[in-house]
Amino acid sequence: MQFPGSHILSVSQFERTDVEKIFDVADGMRPFAHRERMTKVLDGAILGNMFFEPSTRTRVSFGCAFNLLGGEVRETTDIKASSLTKGESLYDTGRVMSGYSDIIVMRHPQAGSVAEFSRASRVPVFNAGDGPNEHPSQALLDLYTIKKELVSRDQGIDGMHIAMVGDLKHGRTVHSLSQLISLYKKIRFTLISPKELRMPEDIVEELRKREHQVVETEDMEHGLEANDIVYLTRIQEERFATKLEADIYRGRFRLNQAIYTRYCRPNTVIMHPLPRDSRDDANELDNDLNQHPSLAIFRQTDNGVLVRMALFALTLDVTDQVEKSARAVNWYTERRF
């Protein structure tokens, strides 16, 4: 992939070498993300952060990543506050907003919407989630986290075992992540979900076509056995016709300390794209695991800044200039990582 000037809309754009290049650049961003050093490599550049669905981590971490590279952020955070509510097309919006920005990050509730927007944009566009379809930067930060967690256990991604649990039908994070992992070799996927919320068939077929082992099951307890990674997702209530329909599945698959101890390997990594649904009737990832050393959910969020900084640097073609404007920070920076 040629990164400079490119849109990033789907994980299908990446080869394994592209992923590894992103991860190498992300590694180099660590001193800046940890506030040990600062750089102004994107001084004067403007990010248009356009989020037409609710978001905390993705929106803020993209903005944070751009700020840490010295750029400025302009945000639109509600479709009701935009001219889309007046009937303006995505094409017209893309044509106009790209005149105000050097790069745009967009989230939209409809599958394919960000790609449609990008066709009118005069600057690079990143897909921050298009309905139930894809979430490529989340997949990249998840895989980056998986790599770091496994390296600390003297393992690699090739040959790993991963269980994906929950709403696999509507969960764009697992759609993108499973496709990205498929670039590696001999992965065993255990897909744990109600039969009505299974992973889309075309994704499962593609995993098998690439010679990965795929097991689909509704049996969570036995599905958790012998995995290196357990990746949980919440029920995507916003993708259902009604809340009552979503409630049928809410709380069906939960992971807590007792279940983890009984069925998982002692060092199985626990991941979740967040937000986790902590309401009593859901609670797919219990708070009693908050202090568990294998809980990686907050390391995931930290890694998101590194990966998104790398994507900005590669797309705006400044990776070789980051150090030229770098210096030590002049404020108190001690952090607990």
Beta strands, then each sheet from edge to edge (+ up, - down):
strand 1: 37-39
strand 2: 46-51
strand 3: 72-76
strand 4: 103-108
strand 5: 125-130
strand 6: 161-165
strand 7: 188-192
strand 8: 213-217
strand 9: 229-232
strand 10: 269-271
strand 11: 326-328
sheet 1: 1+ 11-
sheet 2: 3+ 2+ 4+ 5+
sheet 3: 8+ 7+ 6+ 9+ 10+
end
